[in-house]
Amino acid sequence: VQLQASGGGVVKAGGSLRLSCAASESVESTDPVGWFRRAPGKERELVALITSVGIIKYADSVQGRFIASRGDAKNTVNLQMNSLKSDDTGVYYCYLDTGTAHWGQGTQVTVSS
């Protein structure tokens, strides 16, 4: 399965961006999907994860600002990012677990202060 992420860019602090990720094949609604990010000089960290039962887990740092959702098409997942901060800058990776972990190529998000 190939994952293609899009929607990254440069935005001012306080602004919004919406990331999307499309899988090359249909995805089961019970397959966990989500987003991770790698900030400059830091390790990759969880941003949001939609579990097999539909529970959405968020990193504390994005709780209340970011919203993860499965798209209308079964093979997509989205991340609405609001009230962006400079600390949100990084490369964002979409993730899919079919029993095997799949990663997108990453999309750059830069938040300017």
C-alpha positions as CSV (number, residue, x, y, z in Angstrom):
1,V,0.0,0.0,0.0
2,Q,1.4,3.4,-1.0
3,L,0.4,6.5,1.0
4,Q,0.4,10.0,-0.6
5,A,0.1,13.0,1.7
6,S,-0.7,16.5,0.6
7,G,-1.7,19.9,2.0
8,G,1.4,21.0,3.7
9,G,2.8,24.5,3.3
10,V,3.7,27.7,5.1
11,V,1.3,29.5,7.3
12,K,1.4,32.2,9.9
13,A,0.9,31.4,13.6
14,G,-2.8,31.2,14.4
15,G,-3.6,30.0,10.9
16,S,-5.0,26.7,9.7
17,L,-4.0,24.0,7.3
18,R,-5.6,20.8,6.2
19,L,-3.6,17.7,5.4
20,S,-4.9,14.8,3.4
21,C,-3.5,11.3,2.8
22,A,-4.7,8.9,0.2
23,A,-3.9,5.2,0.1
24,S,-3.4,3.4,-3.2
25,E,-5.8,0.7,-2.1
26,S,-9.0,0.4,-0.2
27,V,-8.5,0.5,3.6
28,E,-10.6,-1.4,6.1
29,S,-12.5,0.9,8.4
30,T,-11.0,-1.0,11.3
31,D,-7.4,-0.4,10.2
32,P,-5.8,2.2,12.5
33,V,-4.8,5.4,10.6
34,G,-3.3,8.6,11.7
35,W,-0.5,11.2,11.6
36,F,2.9,11.6,13.1
37,R,5.4,14.4,12.8
38,R,9.1,15.1,13.1
39,A,10.1,18.5,14.3
40,P,13.5,19.8,13.5
41,G,16.1,18.1,15.7
42,K,13.5,15.9,17.4
43,E,12.3,12.3,17.0
44,R,9.1,11.4,15.2
45,E,6.0,11.7,17.5
46,L,2.4,10.8,17.4
47,V,0.0,13.6,16.4
48,A,-3.3,11.8,16.1
49,L,-4.4,8.2,15.7
50,I,-7.8,6.8,14.8
51,T,-7.9,3.4,16.4
52,S,-9.6,0.3,15.1
53,V,-12.8,1.1,17.1
54,G,-12.9,4.7,16.0
55,I,-11.4,6.3,19.1
56,I,-9.1,9.2,18.2
57,K,-6.0,9.7,20.3
58,Y,-4.3,13.1,20.2
59,A,-0.9,14.3,21.4
60,D,-1.5,16.6,24.4
61,S,0.2,19.4,22.5
62,V,-2.5,19.4,19.7
63,Q,-5.6,18.4,21.7
64,G,-8.4,20.9,21.0
65,R,-6.6,22.4,18.0
66,F,-6.3,19.4,15.5
67,I,-9.0,17.2,14.2
68,A,-8.3,13.8,12.5
69,S,-10.9,12.1,10.5
70,R,-11.4,9.4,7.9
71,G,-12.4,10.8,4.5
72,D,-15.6,10.1,2.7
73,A,-13.5,7.8,0.5
74,K,-12.5,4.7,2.3
75,N,-8.8,5.2,1.5
76,T,-8.3,8.7,2.8
77,V,-7.5,10.3,6.2
78,N,-7.4,14.0,7.0
79,L,-5.9,16.3,9.6
80,Q,-7.5,19.7,10.2
81,M,-4.9,21.8,12.0
82,N,-6.2,25.1,13.6
83,S,-4.6,27.7,15.8
84,L,-1.2,26.6,14.5
85,K,1.9,27.4,16.5
86,S,5.6,27.6,15.6
87,D,6.1,24.4,17.6
88,D,3.9,22.6,15.1
89,T,6.5,23.1,12.4
90,G,7.8,19.8,11.0
91,V,7.4,17.0,8.5
92,Y,4.0,15.3,8.8
93,Y,3.7,11.6,8.0
94,C,0.5,9.7,7.5
95,Y,0.3,6.2,8.9
96,L,-1.7,3.1,8.2
97,D,-1.6,-0.2,10.1
98,T,-2.9,-3.1,8.0
99,G,-1.0,-5.5,10.2
100,T,2.0,-4.0,8.6
101,A,2.9,-0.4,9.2
102,H,2.8,1.9,6.1
103,W,4.1,5.4,6.0
104,G,3.6,8.3,3.6
105,Q,6.5,10.2,2.2
106,G,5.9,13.2,4.5
107,T,4.7,16.7,3.9
108,Q,6.3,19.9,5.3
109,V,4.4,22.2,7.5
110,T,6.1,25.5,8.5
111,V,4.4,27.9,10.9
112,S,6.0,31.3,10.9
113,S,5.8,33.5,14.0
